[in-house]
Amino acid sequence: MRKSQVTGVRLAGLASAVPTEVVSPEDEAAIFGLAESQRIAQSTGIHHRRLAAQGICVSDLCVAAAEPLLDSLNWSRDSVEALILVTQSPDYILPATACSLHGRLGLHENCAAFDVNLGCSGYTYGVWMASHLIASGAAQRVLLLAGETATRCVGKEDRSSRLLFGDAATVTAFEAAADAPAIHFRVGTDGTGQNQLIVPAGSFRLPKSPSTSQSAEGPDGNPRSLEDVYMNGTEVFLFTIDRVPPLIRNTLKDAGWNIDDVDSFVFHQANQFMLKHLAQHMKLPLDKVPFSLTDFGNTSSASVPLTMTVCLAEAMRTRPMKLLLAGFGVGFSWSSVAIQTDRVIMPPLVEISTKELRDRMFSVEDESASHLPMEVRRAFYAGSND
């Protein structure tokens, strides 16, 4: 695991946005049966998830989170010098969704903007990148956006993933601050695990075709197409138990902290069984391991900052906090952050009416929606029955 640290970087603000549409195990009973849906919810700890309506993309959720945060911070749009978007569900193959967000947020042309294709470890990797940009002098203020519409790539009848994933987006603001405490990082990768959590078709290695969209029973007995996510839950669990404990122990050592020093251990929200097993294995107090997955599901790259938003906001707004953040999964990749925060600006969770947002974003008549090509807006309305 590669370690590093930076000084002079402050986490200034954090905001999150989720769709208003809530899905419960009972809503999936027609597919899996009520008893099976409830059994899966009990084992994973995921009882509700948020789903973005068809046509709503990660950029739409990101804008909904970013606007109130920028207003609350009182940051001039011209003062943002870099925008990083971490997502595995971009709006388009090209251009980078970060460029779309740059334009929609009205940022200056001297602002760098780029996408990072990472999932479970993506937010903590993003904090690593944003912090090092600032520490190097390349930027004074950076927006880190992390979000997914992960529910779009799950098989309708795949019980291994259908009831796990939710949609969300987050925005974190970092800025240079000479008196900010050191931030410690660990990052690692084992690319030999790439096939254990993968969407095989849809890009250039295996383009979409009529055959890739056909559902068939997989090696685990679950039906899915090659355009749906495949997850080997056993291998992901074993990877987590093997890699994450030393990741946490080493990061604590780097920061000079012990378990009692940490106010909260914020982990990627994979599933509750895995996280509780991890906490018990490492003798972490469960009251220091918050869970957001119960109400929002596994939101991939958004899960760590979303958990801070819904579980730690009151404390983070009002007092200094020592936080250990860790992301781990798809890739396989893993990363951690030991950070001290102090009176972070955190607007309330934004809950988006997807109908209202969709109507605004896709209005054929409204030229204020011109960030979307007219062809996209027309095609959306022609194919929508909602």
Secondary structure, 3 states (H helix, E strand, C coil): CEEEEECCEEEEEEEEEEECCEECHHHHHHHHCHHHHHHHHHHHCCCCEECCCCCCCHHHHHHHHHHHHHHHHCCCHHHCCEEEEECCCCCCCCCCHHHHHHHHCCCCCCCEEEEECCCCCHHHHHHHHHHHHHHCCCCCEEEEEEEEEHHHHCCCCCCCCCCCECEEEEEEEEEECCCCCCEEEEEEECHHHHHHEECCCCCCCCCCCCCCCCCEECCCCCEECCCCCEECHHHHHHHHHHHHHHHHHHHHHHHCCCHHHCCEEEECCCCHHHHHHHHHHCCCCHHHCCCCHHHHCECHHHHHHHHHHHHCHHHHHHCEEEEEEEEEECCCEEEEEEEEEECCECCCCEEECHHHHHHHHCCCCCHHHCCCCHHHHHHHHHHCCC
